[in-house]
Amino acid sequence: MSTYDVARVRSRFPALAGGTAHFDGPGGSQVPLEVADAVHAAMVAGLTNRGSVTMAELRVEAVVSAARRAMADLLAVDPVGVVFGRSMTQLTYDLSRVLAKSWGPGDEVVVTRLDHDSNIRPWVQAAGAVGATVRWVDFDPATGELPTSAVEAVLSPRTRLVAVTAASNLLGTRPDVPAIAEAVHAVGALLFVDGVHHTPHALVDVGALGADFHACSPYKFLGPHLGVLAAAPALLEALRPDKLLPSSDAVPERFELGTLPYEALAGTTAAVDFLAGLVPGAGTRRERLAVSMAAVDAHETALRDRLEAGLRALPGITLHGTAARRTPTVLFSVAGKAPREVSELLAAAGVNAPSGNFYALECARHLGLGDAGAVRAGIAPYTDESDVDRLLAALA
């Protein structure tokens, strides 16, 4: 395992200079200088609409191409299968409408209560619009586990699509997506994987996951606000989204509505490069990502263990979720205090650990936490032991 120098990493994040301990990464990570500089450079370089004549047009083409290649390296996919959009939510809604064109009464769509609502409501609404049936999968509220058997139990020859998260943004639970994919494909259905909370914490291989569609958000892994959808180009070729008549009919452009945010694409490339350089070394970008993400995983897991041990030692605190495979995300409640009251107490101590259901509404309700949810502390590549200790001290 390569040495992870968290002090070196932290030095690249201007937001940390204010002294705040940021545990709000699951909602949107802080941004390193390299990403901000890339966004700035793109915006002042001279950009225009895409084309092949002027320097501005060629510069835009280079920015788009570089971003597709960067995301392809991050996710181990074909760059031609990388679609950019305003957000994961927008891309999921767009895709749900496209896929629903082939659904009808008697067809079934599967969603889980572990998921963020952006991987539930678009599918529920698209199914409802065409008379398809929605099948729900529950997770174990005591552990936060989503057993593969629970998904298998609702599959049938009429299943058209299964939507599941690669990691819960509320509990951190990481279901066995490859096993779920095998079951889904056995009945001839498609698998849509929400990788938004998973991608910042693990080396992703969309093919190994078995995902037909994989969505993520660069602003969760140190980049700008943007959404990314990845799929095999051949699968995208088979889909016909609604689009403007003059717009390109090529894949992936036929799925990208309007002009892309070129500065955000430049920042996304920089974010992937930054991740690849978290542990300095040689090799291809994918090889460097493998080394860096392994080191990040070890660093973040150690901090999560430190945080959970400290929370268990404090009176009146309940930890939610004990799944065997989890991201470094800790959800907890404090006896006698509303979740917002706890997050306000922490904020006053310079610790950002927000409260709520974080759009995982079905998950929070299934846990018995209601819409108010609980307090979430998310560990990021720039989190260090002093951050964890400050959070614990503020609760003591």
N, C-alpha and C positions, 0 to 999 in steps of 0.2 A: 504494500500500500504506500503510495506516494505521500509525502508530508504535506499537510494542508496548512498553509500560513494564513490564518484568519485575519491577523493584523494587517498583512499586505492587502488582502481583499478589501477590508474595511476602509483602507486609506483611499480607495477609488470612489467612495460614495459620499458626495458632499452633504447629503441630508443627515448623515450621522454626526457631522460636526456640531450640530446643535445639542448633542448629548442625550437625545431621546433614545430609548430602547424600543426598537420597532419589532413588535410581534404581529404586525398587521399585514405581513406578506401574502397570506392566502387571498386577501382582497385586492392586492396589487403591490408588487415589490418596489423597493427603492431602486433608483437607477444610477449606474456608474457613469463616471465622466465620459468614458469611451462611447456610450450610447448617446448621451446628450450632445457630444461633439459631432457624432455622425449625423444626427438630426439637423443640427445647425449647419453643417457643411453642405448637406443636400439642399437646404432651403435657400442658401445664398449662392449656390453654384450656377444657377441659371437652369431652370427646369421648364418643361412645357408638356403638351400632350405627347403620347408615344408616337414614334415615327422613325425614319431611317435616313433623313436628309441633313438636318441641322445638328450642330453640336449639342444643343439642348435636348433634341429628340434622342440622340444617341446616348446621352448621359442618362436619360430616363430609362431607356431600354436596359442599360447596364445595371442600374439600381434594381429594377424588377428582376432581372435574371439572377443577380447576386443574391437577392432575398430568397428566391425559389431554391437556389442551390444550398443556401445556408439551412433553410428549413428541411430540405431533403436530407442533409447530413445529420441534422438533429434527430429526425424521426426515422431515418433509414428507409426513405421512400424515393420514388422517381420524381424529379423536379417538375415534370409535366403534370403530375397529379397534385400539385400544391395550389390551393385556391386561397386567395386573400379576401377578407371582408372586414366590416367595421367591428364586428365582435363575434365570439363563438355563438352567442344567442341569435344574432342576425343570420349567420350562416346555417344554423340548425333549422330555423324557421324556413329559410329559402329551400333547403334540401327536403324538409318534410313535405312541402307543397309539391315539389317535383315528384317525389316518390309516391305521394298519395294519388297522383293521376292514374296509377295502375291498381289502386286498391278499391274495394267495394264491400257491400254487405257480405258477411261471412268471413272476410279476411280479419286477421288478428295482429295487433301490435302490442309488444310487451315493454313495460316500463317498471322501474323499481323505486321503492320508497327511500332508498339510500341516496338517490341522485339529487343534484342541484335542479331547480325547477326548469332551467334551460334545456335539460335533457329529459324533461317530462312533458311540460305543457305544449311545446310545439307538436309532439307526436300525438298527444291526447286530442288536441284541437284538430289536427289534420285528419286523424281517424274519424273523429266525430263529423267532420264536414262531408265525408263520403260514405258514412254508415258502417265503417269498420268497427270491430270490437277491440276494446283495450283490456289487456290482462295485466294485473298488478302482481309484483313480487315483493314480499316483505323480507326485511332483514331481522336478525335476532337483536332486540333492543337491549338485552342484558350484556351482550358482547360487542355489538356493532358488526358482527360477521354477516356476510351475504353468501350463503352456501350455494354452490353450483347446483345442487339438487333442487333448491327452491326455484331456480330458473327453469331447470329441466321439467319440473312438475307442471308448468303452464304452457310448454311448447306443444305444438300440434302441426299437422300438415298444412293448416291454414295460417300459420304464423308467417308474416311477411317481413317483419323487422323487430329486432330486439335492441333496446337502448339501455346501456349500462355505463356506469362510471368506472374509470380505471383507478380512481382514488376519491373517496368522499371528501368534499371540501369542508364538511362539518366535523367528521370523526377521524378522518385520515385513513379509514378502512380501504385496503386494496384487495378487491375480489380477485379470484383466480380467472382472469379474463381469457387466457388461452383455453382453459377447460370449458368455459361458457361458450366461447367461439366454436369449439368442436361440436357442442350440443346444438347450437343454433344452426350451423351449416349442415348438420345431419338431417334437419327437417327442411332444408332448402331456403332458409331465411337469411337476411342480411343482418350484420351486427354494426351498430353505430356506437363508438366508444367516446365518451367525454374524457379527454385527457388533460383538461385544464389544470386540475390540482396535482396530477401525477407527473406531468412533464417537468416541472421545476425541480423534482427530487430524485429522478431516476433516468437512466439511459433508456430511451424509448426505441423500440423496434416494432413498428406498426405491423409488419408481416408476422413477427414472432407472437404478437398479441392475438393475431387472427382477426383484426378489425378490418371490416370492409370500408368503413369511414372512421377517421380519427380527427377530433377537433381539439384545438388548444389555443391559448392566448399568450402572446409574447409579453404582455405587461405583467404576467405572473412569474416570468423568468427573466426579470431585470430589463425588459425591453419596453417599447412604446405600446400604447393602447391600439390593439389590432386583434383580429381573429384569423385563425388558420384552419382550413379543412384539408385533409390529405386522403387520397383514395387512389386506387390503381387507375391510370389513364384510360384503360379499356372500359372500366366500369363507368367513368365519367362520360366517355364517348356514347354510351348507351342511354344517357339521360338527356332530356330536352327541356331545360328551364325556359321560362318566359324571359324574353330579353328584347331590347330595342332592335329594330330592323337593321340599322347600320352597324351595330356592335358585332365584334368578331364572333364567329361561330366555332372558333378553334377551342380546344381544351388546353388549359383550364380557363381561358379568358371568357368563354361563354357563361361561366358562373359568376363572374366579377362584374357587378352592376355599377356603371358609372366610372369615374376616374379614380384610380387607386391613390391612396395617401403616400406619395413617394418618399416623403421625409420619414414616415413611420416604417416604411420598408427598409430604408437605409439604417434606421435604428435597430430594426430586427436583426439584420445581418451583423451589426456590431454586438448585439446581445448574445448571439450564438457564438461569435468569436470570443467574447469575454468569458462565456461559460467554458469554452474549449481551453482557455488560458488560465483557469482558476488554479490549476497546477501546471506550472511552466514545463514544457517538454517539446519533443519533436514528433513527427508523424503527420498523417493526414488529419484533417479537422475531425473526422469521425473517430479516429484513433485517440486523438487528444481529448475529445469529449468523453470517451469511455473511461480514460484515466481520471479526468476531473470529476465526473459525476460519481464515480466510485468513492473518491475522496470526500466529496460533498456529503454523500450518503452516510459515510462513517462519522463525519463531523456532526451532522445534524442529528443522527440517531443517538450519539453520546449526549448531546445537549438535551434531547427529549427525555432520555432516561434520567438525567440530572434534575430536570424540571419536574417530572412525574414523581420522583422519589421525594423531592422537597415538598410538593403539594400533598402527598400522602401523609407526610409528617405533621401537617398543620391541621388543627381541629376544624371540623365543620365543612370541609371541602370534599366534594364528590367529583370523581373523574368519570367521564362518560366515554365508553368505547375501549375495549381491550383486545381488538382483533390481532391475530398473530402477525399479520403483515400490515403495517401502517406507515403513513408519511409522518414527518415530525410535527404533527398538529395535535394540540392538546385542548380538549373541551372540558370545562369544569364549571361547577356551581358552588356558591358559598351559602351555607345555611343562614337563613334569616335576612338575606340581602338579595334584592332584585339584580339580575344580570347587568343592567345599565348602571346601577349604583356601584357595582364592583369595577366596571370599566372606567367609571368616572374617578373612583378612588385611585386606580392605577395611573390614569392620565395625569392626575395631580402630582404623582410621584415621578413623572417623566417616562412612563411605561405605556406604550400603545398596544393594548390588547382589547379589541372591541368586543361587543356582545351583540347577540341577536340570533336569527336563524340563518342568516347569510344566504338567503334564497333557497336553502335546502329545507323548504317549508314542510314537505311530507316527512322528511327525516326527523326534524325537530319534534313534530307532532307525534310520530311513532315512538320516539324516545320518552314521551310524556312531558316534554319541556314546553309544549305550547308554542305559540308564535314568538314569544319573548326569547326562546332559545336559552343560550348560556354564554359564558365567556370563552373566547377562542384565542389561544396563544400559538402562533405559527412561527416556526423556526426557519430561518433563511440562510443562504451561504454567508451572509455578513453578521449573523448572530454569534455572540461569544458568551463565555461563562459569566462575565460580569453582567450581561443583560439578564440572564436567567436568575442570577442572585438578586438583582434589583427587583425583579418581579416577585420573587419569594419574600424578600424583605418587606415589600409594600403590603403584602397580605398577612404578614405575621402579627 
